[in-house]
Structure formats: C-alpha cells, structure tokens
Amino acid sequence: MELLQLAGLLFAALAAVLWAVHNVIVRVATRTGTVADTLAVVLAVNVVCLVPFSMVAYYPDYGLTPVAAGAFAAAGLAGLLLGRLCMFEAITAIGASRTTPVVSASTLVSTGLAVWFLGETITARHLVGICCIVFGVAVISWVTAADAGDDASVRETGVSLSFPLAAAVFIGIEPVLIRVGLTAGTPIPVGLSVMITAAAASYLGFRRVRDGAISLPRHGTGRRWYVWAGLSSSAGLIAYFAALSAAPVVIVIPIVQVSPLVVLVISAAFLPRRVERVTLRLVLAAAVVVVGATLVSLSG
C-alpha cells in the first residue's frame, strides 16, 4: 500500500510539472500563432495519443452507460474545451504566470458544487482555504492592473481577468461530471477518451461552421510548439489519472496544485522578461492561491 501511494505521489508531481510545461509552451506558441490553431492541434494530439489505446485495451466491453457517456461528454465540453479555450485566451492576454494561479481557484468551484449537490460540509479548513484563494486572486488582479500601466482602464483589466476566471468555473464543473460517470463503473481511460473525443468533435464542428474548411497549421516556427503543447497535455492527463489510480484524491490534488509555482519558476528561468514579468508580489500571491487550494482539497 505504501508503494502504491509513493507511486501516486510521483505521478502527481509529474502531472504538476507537465501541466506547468504545457501552459508555458502555450504562451510561447500563441506569440506567433493563434489560440484557435493551438487548441485544434492540442486536441488532435490528445485524440491520437489517448483514444486508440482505450479502444484497443477495453474492446469489446467499454463499461459505458448512456448516463456515463453523457456525463463524460459534458465534462469534455466544460473542462477540456471551454475551460481550455478560456485558459489559452488568458495565457495570451495576461501570461501563463498570472493565468495558472487563478485557474487553480477551480478547486473552490468544485468544492461549492460538492457541498450543493453531494451534501458535503464546509469545515474551518475549508473557510481558511477559501479566504486564501479569494485574497490571492485579488492580489493577482491588482498586480495585473498595475503592470498594465496608467492607460489601462479597470474595464480592460477586468476583461483580461475574465478569461482565467471563466476557465476556473468550467474546469471546476468538470470533476462533478466525472464523478457521475465513474460511479457507473466506466474505466478511467474510457471516460477520458469520451471526454477528449467530445471536446475535439465539438470544437472542430464549431470551426467548420464558423470558418468553413478546417485546416491545421502546416508551416511556421509555431507549429512545433503546438505539437509539444499537445504532447505535454496528453502526458499530463496520463500522469494525473495514473496518480488517481494509485493514491487517494486528497493526496494527489494538493500536489497537482503546485503547478502554478512550477510555471513561475519556468517563466522566470526561460522566458524573456517582456513575455512573462514575474515579480515578488506575483510569486507570493500565487503561493497564497496554492495554499488555499491545497487546504480546500485536503478538507474534501
């Protein structure tokens, strides 16, 4: 049992690093490319990397009921599509180091939904965690407004911050839907494949209606960053679910929540200052958000 939990800890730490790398790569990719192209390639890579395995490994019994399939599909639309789209837009607008801590507040959304729909109680630790998250997000908002300069209005700053906050809401909804699907006995890889397929099909259908012919970027220096973002995303999903299969959620989630701090370290070390301006106040605010999310997760 101890070896399984140790494996879970290692997989969770790996997932945190991979998601941090993914967010920073998206920031680099969207400097020369578009959010639409980045999301299309990332979803395509997710499908290629994850769906065929589930189709082969669990054939012919996939353990899917209509309720489970609908729940996983809705989770894909909420978290993998809408949440990711908002997160990519936020990374483009205000940077990975500011986006990732705010998106970590999705833990607060998940907790609220669990209390509302599952009848869970709020403990003192929950309240402390909620206060930390609210305070950290407020500081990040203030730092973003200060970095925008005197010409940036409150409205403009609020619009920029609306993207990571929306991402936090959509990503926070996702775990409740996943729980509905998993209670039906669906294997995690199969549920993940349904989520990815639903998100990819919906997004490509949307692009088809809006833009006509669907085309992925075929050239340019940004293309390799799109692919790397998709690979890091796929690896992060695999590591995350491997961690959940080996260790309890209360152990895995707090470790995954250190991803914002990893983003700050990577941004400070490798990205030009004009792309990611990491300040001491931003680091402290990110740490407060992570502490709050961790407290909420441990109390769940």
C-alpha positions as CSV (number, residue, x, y, z in Angstrom):
1,M,0.0,0.0,0.0
2,E,2.8,2.4,0.8
3,L,4.5,1.7,-2.5
4,L,1.2,2.5,-4.3
5,Q,0.9,5.8,-2.5
6,L,4.5,6.6,-3.3
7,A,3.8,5.9,-7.0
8,G,0.8,8.1,-6.7
9,L,2.9,10.9,-5.2
10,L,5.4,10.6,-8.0
11,F,2.8,10.6,-10.8
12,A,1.0,13.6,-9.2
13,A,4.3,15.6,-9.1
14,L,5.0,14.6,-12.7
15,A,1.5,15.8,-13.7
16,A,2.1,19.1,-12.0
17,V,5.3,19.6,-13.9
18,L,3.8,18.6,-17.2
19,W,0.8,20.9,-16.9
20,A,3.2,23.7,-16.0
21,V,5.3,23.0,-19.0
22,H,2.1,22.8,-21.1
23,N,0.9,26.3,-20.0
24,V,4.3,27.9,-20.7
25,I,4.5,26.2,-24.2
26,V,1.1,27.6,-25.0
27,R,2.3,31.1,-24.0
28,V,5.3,30.7,-26.4
29,A,3.1,29.2,-29.2
30,T,0.5,32.0,-29.1
31,R,3.1,34.7,-29.6
32,T,3.4,33.8,-33.3
33,G,0.2,31.7,-33.7
34,T,-3.4,31.8,-32.7
35,V,-5.4,30.4,-29.9
36,A,-7.7,28.6,-32.3
37,D,-4.8,26.8,-34.0
38,T,-3.2,25.9,-30.7
39,L,-6.4,24.4,-29.3
40,A,-7.1,22.5,-32.5
41,V,-3.6,20.9,-32.6
42,V,-3.6,20.1,-28.9
43,L,-7.0,18.4,-29.1
44,A,-5.9,16.5,-32.2
45,V,-2.7,15.3,-30.4
46,N,-4.8,14.3,-27.3
47,V,-7.1,12.2,-29.5
48,V,-4.2,10.4,-31.3
49,C,-2.3,9.8,-28.1
50,L,-5.1,8.6,-25.8
51,V,-8.2,7.4,-27.7
52,P,-6.8,4.4,-29.8
53,F,-5.3,2.9,-26.6
54,S,-8.7,2.8,-24.9
55,M,-10.4,1.4,-28.0
56,V,-8.0,-1.5,-28.1
57,A,-7.4,-2.2,-24.4
58,Y,-11.1,-2.3,-23.4
59,Y,-12.6,-3.8,-26.5
60,P,-15.4,-5.0,-26.7
61,D,-16.8,-4.0,-23.2
62,Y,-16.1,-0.4,-22.6
63,G,-18.3,-0.1,-19.5
64,L,-20.3,2.8,-20.8
65,T,-23.9,3.5,-20.0
66,P,-26.0,6.4,-21.5
67,V,-25.7,8.4,-18.3
68,A,-21.9,7.8,-18.0
69,A,-21.4,8.7,-21.7
70,G,-23.4,11.9,-21.3
71,A,-21.6,12.9,-18.2
72,F,-18.1,12.3,-19.6
73,A,-19.1,14.1,-22.9
74,A,-20.4,17.1,-20.8
75,A,-17.1,17.0,-18.8
76,G,-15.2,17.2,-22.0
77,L,-17.1,20.2,-23.2
78,A,-16.8,22.0,-19.9
79,G,-13.2,21.3,-18.9
80,L,-11.3,20.2,-22.0
81,L,-13.0,22.5,-24.4
82,L,-14.5,25.7,-22.8
83,G,-12.1,25.6,-19.9
84,R,-9.0,25.1,-22.1
85,L,-10.2,27.7,-24.6
86,C,-10.6,30.3,-21.9
87,M,-7.3,29.4,-20.4
88,F,-5.5,29.7,-23.7
89,E,-7.0,33.1,-24.3
90,A,-6.0,34.1,-20.7
91,I,-2.4,33.0,-21.3
92,T,-2.3,35.0,-24.5
93,A,-3.7,38.1,-22.7
94,I,-2.0,38.2,-19.3
95,G,0.6,35.4,-19.4
96,A,1.0,31.9,-18.0
97,S,2.3,33.0,-14.6
98,R,-0.9,35.0,-14.0
99,T,-3.3,32.6,-15.6
100,T,-2.3,29.4,-13.8
101,P,-2.8,30.6,-10.2
102,V,-6.3,32.0,-11.0
103,V,-7.3,28.8,-12.7
104,S,-6.2,26.9,-9.6
105,A,-9.3,28.5,-7.9
106,S,-11.3,25.9,-9.8
107,T,-10.9,23.9,-6.6
108,L,-13.2,26.4,-4.9
109,V,-15.8,25.9,-7.6
110,S,-15.6,22.1,-7.3
111,T,-16.0,22.3,-3.5
112,G,-19.0,24.5,-3.8
113,L,-20.7,22.2,-6.2
114,A,-19.8,19.2,-4.0
115,V,-21.5,20.9,-1.0
116,W,-24.5,21.8,-3.1
117,F,-25.1,18.6,-5.0
118,L,-23.4,16.0,-2.8
119,G,-24.3,17.3,0.7
120,E,-20.7,17.7,1.9
121,T,-20.0,20.0,4.8
122,I,-17.7,23.1,5.0
123,T,-15.1,22.8,7.7
124,A,-12.9,25.5,9.3
125,R,-10.1,24.4,7.0
126,H,-12.4,25.0,4.0
127,L,-13.1,28.5,5.1
128,V,-9.4,29.3,5.6
129,G,-8.6,27.9,2.1
130,I,-11.4,29.9,0.6
131,C,-10.1,33.1,2.2
132,C,-6.6,32.4,0.8
133,I,-7.9,31.8,-2.7
134,V,-10.0,35.0,-2.7
135,F,-7.1,37.0,-1.3
136,G,-4.6,35.6,-3.8
137,V,-6.9,36.2,-6.8
138,A,-7.4,39.8,-5.6
139,V,-3.7,40.4,-5.4
140,I,-3.1,38.9,-8.8
141,S,-5.8,41.2,-10.2
142,W,-4.2,44.2,-8.6
143,V,-0.7,43.3,-9.9
144,T,-2.2,42.8,-13.4
145,A,-3.8,46.2,-13.3
146,A,-0.5,47.8,-12.1
147,D,1.5,46.1,-14.9
148,A,-1.0,47.3,-17.5
149,G,0.1,50.9,-16.9
150,D,-1.8,54.1,-16.4
151,D,-3.6,53.9,-19.8
152,A,-5.3,50.6,-18.9
153,S,-8.8,51.1,-17.6
154,V,-10.4,49.0,-14.9
155,R,-12.8,47.6,-17.5
156,E,-9.9,46.4,-19.8
157,T,-8.2,44.7,-16.8
158,G,-11.4,43.1,-15.8
159,V,-11.9,41.7,-19.4
160,S,-8.4,40.2,-19.3
161,L,-9.1,38.5,-16.0
162,S,-12.5,37.3,-17.0
163,F,-10.8,34.6,-19.1
164,P,-8.9,32.8,-16.3
165,L,-11.9,33.2,-14.0
166,A,-14.2,31.6,-16.6
167,A,-11.6,28.8,-17.1
168,A,-11.7,28.2,-13.3
169,V,-15.5,27.8,-13.4
170,F,-15.6,25.4,-16.3
171,I,-12.7,23.3,-15.0
172,G,-14.3,23.3,-11.6
173,I,-17.5,21.9,-13.0
174,E,-15.7,19.0,-14.7
175,P,-14.9,16.8,-11.6
176,V,-18.6,16.6,-10.6
177,L,-19.5,15.3,-14.1
178,I,-16.6,12.9,-14.0
179,R,-17.8,11.5,-10.7
180,V,-21.2,10.8,-12.2
181,G,-19.6,8.9,-15.0
182,L,-17.2,6.9,-12.8
183,T,-20.0,5.8,-10.4
184,A,-21.4,3.9,-13.3
185,G,-18.3,1.7,-13.4
186,T,-16.7,3.2,-16.5
187,P,-12.9,2.7,-16.6
188,I,-11.0,5.9,-16.3
189,P,-9.2,5.6,-19.7
190,V,-12.5,5.1,-21.5
191,G,-14.1,8.0,-19.7
192,L,-11.1,10.2,-20.6
193,S,-11.4,9.1,-24.2
194,V,-15.0,10.0,-24.4
195,M,-14.2,13.4,-22.9
196,I,-11.5,14.1,-25.4
197,T,-13.5,12.9,-28.4
198,A,-16.5,15.0,-27.4
199,A,-14.3,18.1,-26.9
200,A,-12.4,17.6,-30.2
201,A,-15.5,16.8,-32.3
202,S,-17.4,19.9,-30.8
203,Y,-14.5,22.2,-31.4
204,L,-13.8,21.0,-35.0
205,G,-17.6,21.3,-35.7
206,F,-17.6,24.8,-34.4
207,R,-14.6,25.7,-36.6
208,R,-16.3,24.1,-39.6
209,V,-19.4,26.2,-39.2
210,R,-17.5,29.4,-38.4
211,D,-14.6,29.2,-40.8
212,G,-15.7,26.7,-43.4
213,A,-12.9,24.4,-44.3
214,I,-10.9,23.1,-41.4
215,S,-7.1,23.4,-41.7
216,L,-4.3,22.8,-39.2
217,P,-1.1,24.9,-39.4
218,R,1.3,23.3,-41.8
219,H,4.3,25.6,-41.6
220,G,5.9,28.2,-39.4
221,T,8.1,28.1,-36.3
222,G,5.0,27.9,-34.1
223,R,3.9,24.5,-35.4
224,R,6.3,22.5,-33.3
225,W,5.2,24.4,-30.2
226,Y,1.6,23.3,-30.9
227,V,2.6,19.7,-31.1
228,W,4.8,20.0,-27.9
229,A,1.8,21.5,-26.1
230,G,-0.4,18.6,-27.2
231,L,2.2,16.0,-26.1
232,S,2.7,17.7,-22.7
233,S,-1.0,17.9,-22.3
234,S,-1.5,14.2,-23.1
235,A,1.3,13.1,-20.8
236,G,-0.1,15.3,-18.0
237,L,-3.5,13.7,-18.4
238,I,-2.0,10.2,-18.3
239,A,0.2,11.0,-15.2
240,Y,-2.8,12.6,-13.5
241,F,-5.1,9.6,-13.9
242,A,-2.3,7.2,-13.1
243,A,-1.8,9.2,-9.8
244,L,-5.5,8.9,-9.0
245,S,-5.4,5.2,-9.6
246,A,-2.6,4.7,-7.2
247,A,-3.3,7.2,-4.4
248,P,-6.3,8.9,-2.7
249,V,-7.6,12.2,-4.2
250,V,-6.7,14.1,-1.0
251,I,-3.0,13.2,-1.7
252,V,-3.0,13.7,-5.4
253,I,-4.8,17.0,-5.8
254,P,-2.7,19.1,-3.4
255,I,0.5,18.0,-5.2
256,V,-1.0,18.8,-8.6
257,Q,-1.9,22.3,-7.3
258,V,1.8,23.2,-7.1
259,S,1.7,23.7,-10.9
260,P,1.4,27.5,-10.6
261,L,4.7,27.7,-8.7
262,V,6.4,25.5,-11.4
263,V,5.0,27.9,-14.0
264,L,6.6,30.8,-12.2
265,V,10.0,29.1,-12.0
266,I,9.9,28.1,-15.7
267,S,8.8,31.5,-16.8
268,A,11.4,33.3,-14.7
269,A,14.2,31.0,-15.9
270,F,13.4,30.6,-19.6
271,L,11.0,33.3,-20.9
272,P,12.1,36.8,-21.8
273,R,11.0,39.5,-19.3
274,R,8.8,41.1,-21.9
275,V,6.8,37.9,-22.3
276,E,6.4,37.0,-18.6
277,R,7.2,39.6,-15.9
278,V,7.4,37.6,-12.7
279,T,7.5,39.8,-9.6
280,L,7.9,39.0,-5.9
281,R,4.3,40.1,-5.3
282,L,3.1,37.8,-8.0
283,V,5.0,34.9,-6.6
284,L,3.6,35.5,-3.1
285,A,0.1,35.8,-4.5
286,A,0.5,32.6,-6.4
287,A,1.7,30.8,-3.3
288,V,-1.3,32.0,-1.3
289,V,-3.7,30.7,-4.0
290,V,-1.9,27.3,-4.0
291,V,-2.1,27.2,-0.2
292,G,-5.8,27.9,-0.3
293,A,-6.5,25.3,-3.0
294,T,-4.4,22.8,-1.0
295,L,-6.4,23.4,2.2
296,V,-9.7,23.1,0.3
297,S,-8.6,19.9,-1.3
298,L,-7.3,18.3,1.9
299,S,-10.7,19.1,3.5
300,G,-12.7,17.5,0.8
